[in-house]
Amino acid sequence: MLTKISHLDNLPSTPGKFKPDKSSPYINRLRSQSKLILWSSFFAAFTLLFYLFSTPFVGPPTSSRRALGSDSWGGRDWERRVSRSARRRSESGLTVLVTGAAGFVGTHVSVALKRRGDGVLGFDSFNHYYDPNLKRARQRLLDRAGVFVVEGDINDASLLQKLFDVVAFTHVMHLAAQAGVRYAMQNPGSYVHSNIAGFVNLLEVCKSANPQPSIVWASSSSVYGLNSKVPFSEKDRTDQPASLYAATKKAGEEIAHTYNHIYGLSITGLRFFTVYGPWGRPDMAYFFFTKDILKGKPIKIFEAANHGAVARDFTYIDDIVKGCLGALDTAKKSTGSGGKKKGPAQLRVFNLGNTAPVPVTELVSILEKLLKVRAKRLVLPMPRNGDVRFTHANISLAHRQLGYRPTTDLETGLKKFVRWYLDYYVEKKRSAW
């Protein structure tokens, strides 16, 4: 996480002008040397701070083992766990590295891949953006499914390189990212660290791998930003992001183009539209609405100008998983070898939505019905925090090329979510009494 270098804020950008000092030559020389030492020390300190805050730490290249909290990597036992998790059941199966595996989408995708016989290795940092206990619970779910999750930072090049040394991955499902539109106003550095620097670090390792894997990664519907043409098509402009989160995802799409063009990496970007469901993210509206309705707390419902409705193209997690697997299955091989491109490589981007926007007010009404509790609604004007008024996906391209067909309507999906939520939070709390 980037921190403000407050003690440097008040220093002038250039030295001021000084009148000649008529003191003795010795005093002048002493003052000159003192100033030189002071400015040299300042420059060295500034350079060190700049390096620490702008350069991802990758660790010593010769290190074969590094502590990660209470865990560590390296050694025969660790390598055996990695290899066993990544082992596929058939020659035609995939061998997939899933980053962000303990996240919402990552958990569901990892389990689905493992169930059909693919080799899967998870990777996650278990950061504290939201309750890490939920991520640990997902990790236990993955462990029962036979998926080992390596704990580490996506910017750790040494660790990623070690994974590729142990396993010849055919595919990478890159879901690790700093999520959330509003949080970007509090901690912008985390978005640059994860969504830009982390993505570049992963691509650097992938480009040098032999063979190079095919890459599928999570972009976002947020890239459409201030676009007012609906439904949103992959051909629409995406150069007007409404949030820093959206800007980092758009930057990721441009970075993907660059690595595809220079190194021959096969890359597919998936623009997710408001994913929801069991094991979801607590920072999402449907999740914290459920929590607050049950506690009797008021929920904030935002409306656009002139009392306009705010709507989202809510997409159930199972439909998103089908789209992710479709993208992996249709991804062509990368064309590079050892960091050198040998021919044109596949580059794609798809919308994955439900193509049926629902007003947030209707979402609340469905939750009231399922929870059998009346919500205390507090209707407020939509703030300038990066949120957009509506999202609506055109999924015709994903339908044609991936066979993507969402089948879950919002009420059906929320019913499954509420059932999980009550079981995970309410029943678990009762059993602890």
Sequence and secondary structure as in RCSB ss.txt:
>XXXX:A:sequence
MLTKISHLDNLPSTPGKFKPDKSSPYINRLRSQSKLILWSSFFAAFTLLFYLFSTPFVGPPTSSRRALGSDSWGG
RDWERRVSRSARRRSESGLTVLVTGAAGFVGTHVSVALKRRGDGVLGFDSFNHYYDPNLKRARQRLLDRAGVFVV
EGDINDASLLQKLFDVVAFTHVMHLAAQAGVRYAMQNPGSYVHSNIAGFVNLLEVCKSANPQPSIVWASSSSVYG
LNSKVPFSEKDRTDQPASLYAATKKAGEEIAHTYNHIYGLSITGLRFFTVYGPWGRPDMAYFFFTKDILKGKPIK
IFEAANHGAVARDFTYIDDIVKGCLGALDTAKKSTGSGGKKKGPAQLRVFNLGNTAPVPVTELVSILEKLLKVRA
KRLVLPMPRNGDVRFTHANISLAHRQLGYRPTTDLETGLKKFVRWYLDYYVEKKRSAW
>XXXX:A:secstr
     GGGTTS SS        S HHHHHHHHHHHHHHHHHHHHHHHHHHHHHHS     TT S EEETTEEE S
HHHHHHHHHHT  SSTTS EEEEETTTSHHHHHHHHHHHHTT EEEEEE   SSS HHHHHHHHHHHHHHT EEE
E  TT HHHHHHHHHH   SEEEE      SGGGGT HHHHIIIIIIHHHHHHHHHHHSSS  EEEEE  GGGGT
T   SSB TTS     SSHHHHHHHHHHHHHHHHHHHH   EEEEEE  EE TT  TTSHHHHHHHHHHHT EEE
EEEBGGGB  EE  EEHHHHHHHHHHHHHH     EETTEE S   EEEEEE  S  EEHHHHHHHHHHHHT   
EEEEEE  SSS  SB  B  HHHHHHH       HHHHHHHHHHHHIIIIIIHHHHT 
